[in-house]
């Protein structure tokens, strides 16, 4: 399995590239073309992404034998919220997202949280369900000018 390491401020360009690749390579069939385009372009235009990375506890799943190449990443921000989870298409279905989520669940628990929460996309919801998360509710939101459905999910950590 590839290594997990903390995200660094210098990783921002790679994080944006992973985010975009994940959406463009894996959302086909789950989202409309308009949704994919809006979502895929969002990371590069969102100044809040850098701020979240600096505030939160982020992990990168790197290429085997090269921790400078990020294949997937996830972010805990704040301590009780999985706020980002993205994996390049070429690196999907290799256990990277599972490892990232489990590591961040453990970190959230270590920080004293008894429950973790997230807003899951159609991409992440199946994995989170397999990892014992529960759907609290479904919601529709306007994101990057386009309507999306997502699921508020939780998992007890105690």
C-alpha positions in Angstrom: 0.0 0.0 0.0 1.2 3.5 -0.8 2.3 5.8 2.0 0.1 8.3 3.9 1.8 11.5 4.9 0.6 14.9 6.2 -0.4 17.5 3.5 2.0 20.4 3.3 1.2 24.0 2.1 3.5 23.3 -0.9 1.0 20.5 -2.0 -1.7 23.0 -3.0 -1.2 22.6 -6.8 -1.2 18.8 -6.6 -4.3 18.9 -4.4 -6.1 21.0 -7.0 -5.0 18.6 -9.7 -6.2 15.5 -7.8 -9.5 17.2 -7.0 -10.1 18.0 -10.6 -8.9 14.6 -11.9 -11.2 12.8 -9.4 -14.2 14.7 -10.6 -13.5 14.6 -14.3 -12.5 10.9 -14.3 -15.1 9.4 -11.9 -18.2 11.5 -11.9 -19.4 10.5 -15.4 -22.7 8.6 -15.1 -23.3 9.9 -11.6 -23.6 13.6 -12.5 -24.6 15.7 -15.5 -22.0 17.2 -17.7 -22.9 20.7 -16.4 -22.4 19.4 -12.8 -19.0 17.8 -13.6 -17.7 20.9 -15.3 -18.8 23.2 -12.5 -17.4 20.9 -9.8 -14.2 20.1 -11.6 -13.4 23.8 -12.1 -14.3 24.8 -8.5 -11.0 23.8 -6.8 -8.8 26.0 -9.0 -11.0 29.0 -8.4 -11.8 28.5 -4.6 -9.5 30.6 -2.3 -11.1 28.8 0.6 -9.4 25.5 -0.4 -6.0 26.8 0.6 -7.3 28.2 3.8 -9.0 24.9 4.7 -5.8 23.0 4.0 -3.9 25.4 6.3 -6.5 25.1 9.1 -7.2 21.4 8.9 -5.5 18.2 9.3 -4.8 16.8 5.8 -3.3 13.5 4.6 -2.0 12.6 1.3 -1.8 9.1 -0.2 1.3 9.1 -2.3 2.6 7.0 -5.2 4.6 4.0 -4.2 8.2 4.8 -3.6 7.7 8.6 -4.2 6.0 10.7 -1.5 6.1 13.8 -3.7 3.4 12.4 -6.0 -0.1 12.7 -4.5 -2.7 10.2 -5.8 -5.4 10.9 -3.2 -6.0 13.2 -0.2 -8.4 13.9 2.6 -8.9 16.7 5.1 -10.3 16.8 8.6 -11.6 20.3 9.2 -12.7 21.0 11.9 -11.7 18.1 14.1 -15.0 16.4 13.8 -15.6 16.8 10.0 -14.3 14.9 7.0 -14.4 17.9 4.7 -12.6 16.7 1.6 -11.8 13.2 0.1 -10.5 12.9 -3.5 -8.6 10.3 -5.5 -7.2 10.4 -9.0 -9.0 8.1 -11.4 -5.8 6.1 -12.1 -5.4 5.5 -8.4 -9.0 4.6 -7.5 -10.1 1.2 -6.2 -6.7 0.6 -4.6 -7.8 1.2 -0.9 -6.4 4.8 -0.8 -9.7 6.5 0.1 -10.5 3.8 2.7 -7.0 4.2 4.3 -7.4 8.0 4.3 -10.9 7.9 5.9 -9.8 5.4 8.6 -6.7 7.4 9.4 -8.8 10.6 9.8 -11.4 8.8 11.9 -8.6 7.7 14.2 -7.2 11.3 14.3 -10.6 12.7 15.1 -11.0 10.2 17.9 -7.5 11.1 19.2 -8.5 14.8 19.3 -11.4 13.9 21.6 -14.3 13.7 19.1 -17.0 11.1 19.8 -18.6 11.5 16.4 -17.4 12.5 12.9 -19.5 14.0 10.2 -19.4 14.9 6.5 -21.4 15.9 3.5 -20.9 13.0 1.0 -21.1 13.1 -2.8 -22.4 10.2 -4.9 -18.7 9.3 -5.2 -17.9 8.9 -1.5 -21.3 7.8 -0.1 -20.9 4.1 -1.0 -17.4 3.9 0.6 -18.5 5.6 3.8 -21.5 3.3 4.1 -19.2 0.3 3.9 -17.1 1.9 6.6 -20.0 2.2 9.0 -21.2 5.7 8.4 -24.9 6.5 8.5 -26.9 8.9 6.3 -28.7 11.5 8.4 -30.3 13.4 5.6 -30.2 14.2 1.9 -30.0 17.8 0.8 -29.8 19.8 -2.4 -27.4 22.7 -2.6 -26.2 25.3 -5.2 -22.5 24.7 -5.7 -20.5 26.6 -8.3 -23.8 27.8 -9.8 -25.3 24.3 -10.3 -27.6 22.2 -8.1 -26.2 19.1 -6.5 -27.6 16.4 -4.2 -25.4 15.3 -1.2 -25.8 13.3 1.9 -25.1 14.5 5.5 -23.5 11.5 7.1 -22.2 10.6 10.6 -20.2 7.9 12.3 -19.9 7.4 16.1 -16.3 7.0 17.1 -16.8 5.6 20.6 
